[in-house]
Amino acid sequence: MMNMDVMRRLVAEAETGDRAMPTAHAALAYWNFDAGTLKDLRYSANAIYTFKEHGVPRILRLVHADDGVCARAREDIEAELDFIAYLRTRGISAMQPLPSLSGAYIHTVESPYAQFHATVFEKAPGNLRLDPENLTEAQLIAWGKTIAEVHKAAETYAPPSRTPPALVAKHHRDD
């Protein structure tokens, strides 16, 4: 969970009369985006926004760089993006990260109250607000199969050497 004070400030940015969202706009300055399309979507461990680039829906994710509880170093996000790329090579559907105008996948943005790592993704098709309570049996089965595919792929994933050891530690279960 993101630091609550930081989360409140991001929410307050979105609740202004003009929905200015200066931190999100500062992040989007690194990517192409259609003016007037930025909308806040969700705040939790990350701040998630939707926007359009040449009419195509995109997702902006802001990760609080150091929330005092669960710091997210830039290297952690690089490792995450590498894993996503690996999943895609295995045929597993995962949101594609998109490079900025300079070709970088991550940009660090300063706000008056915190530092954030910004990443943009293609928007996956479907409903962003699925209610787990209302999923059909077929949807639950498909979800379970996808999770199993991700776990199976993780068994053969070889992270880049820069990945912090804590992110690649295997978790074993005693039977």
N, C-alpha and C positions, 0 to 999 in steps of 0.2 A: 504494500500500500504506500502510496506517495505521502510524504510529509503533509499533514493536514493543513498547516499554515500556507504552504506553497499551493496546495490544491485549492484552498479558499481564494487565494489571490488570482489563480487562473480562472476560476469560476466567476469571480467578480469582474475580470476583464471581459468575459462573455456576456455579463448581465448589464453592461452599460447600455444606454439608450441606442447607441449606434453600433453596438457589438464590435467594438474596435479590435479586441484581441491582439494587442501589440506584440506579445511574445510569439504567438502563432504566425502573425504577419512577418515578423523579423526572420523567422525560420523559413517561411515560404519565399523570401527574397532570394534564396539560393536556387529555387526551382522556378519553372514557368507555371503560372496559374492564372486563371480567369478572374479578373477583379469582381468582387461582389459574391463569390461563390463559397467562401470559407464559412463553415458552420461547425460549432462544437458538437461532439457526439457523446463522449463519455470521459469521466475522470475516475481513475482508480490507481493502479500501479503506474499508469502512464496517462497522459492527456491525449485523447484521440479526436481528430478533426476530419471532416470531409471537405473536399474542394474539387474543382474541376480544372483540368488542363486541356485547353482546346476542346472543351465540351466533354471530355472523358473523365469520369469520376476517379478520384484519387483519395488516399488516406495519408494524413500527416500524423506522425506519432512523436510526441515530446516526452523524453525520458529525463526525469530529474537526475542530474549528475551526482548529487550527494544529498540524500534526504535524511542522513543521520541514522537511518535504520537499515536501509538496503541500498547502499551506494551502487550506482551503475556506471562503471568505468567505460570509456569509449571502447576499450579492448573487449569488454564483455559483449558489447553490441556488434562489434566486428565479428566475434566468434559466432554470435547468433545468426548474423547474415550469411556467414560461411555455411553454417548448418542448413539454413533455408535453401541455399544454392545446391547443397548436396542432396537434400530431399527432392528437389526438382529434377536432378539428374536421375533419380531413382523412379521418376514418374509419379511422385506424390505431389498432389496439388498443394501449393503453399503460395502465399501472397508474394509476388515478385517485388523486391526492392528496386527503386528507380534512382538512377544517378541524377545529381544536381546539374546545373549548367556547367560547372567546372569538372564534372565527371566523378565527384566524390559521392559516397552513399550516406555519409554521416556529416552533419555540420553541428558545431557547438554554438549555442545562442545564449547570450547574456541578457537577463532581464534585471530590473532594479533589485530583485529579491532572490534570484536563484539562477543557476546555470542549467541548461538543458541540452541534451543531444537530440537532434532532429533527424528523422528518417522519413522518406516518402515511399509508399507502396502502391502498386496497382490495387484497385478495389476488387475484392473477390466478388463473384456473382452471388446473389442470394440476399437473404434478409440479415441485416446486421444485428437485429434485436430478437434473436430466437429465444423463446421461453422454454427452458428445458422441461418444465412441467407439462407443456403441450405438444411435445414431440411425438410423432407417430412411432409405432414399433419399427417400421421400415427405416425411418430416420435414425432411430437409436442404434439399429444394427449397422447402418452405414457409418455412423459416427464411431462406433466401436471398432469396425474394420479399419477405418482410417487411423485411429489411435494405435492399433496393432501394427499397421504398416510403418508408422513413424518409429515405434519402439524397435521393430525388426531392423529398420534402416540404421538406427542409432548404434546397433551392435557392430556394424562394419564401418562406421564413420571414423575417419582419422583426422582429427582437428589440426589446424596449422600450429606450428610450434609456439606461436605467440599467445595461444589460448591459456588463460590461467588454469592451473591444475584443478582448482575447485570445480570448474565447469565441465571437466572431463572425467571426474571420478565416477566409477561405476558403483551403482547401488545394488547390493546383493540382498536377497531375502533368504532367511533360513527357513527351510521347510520342516 
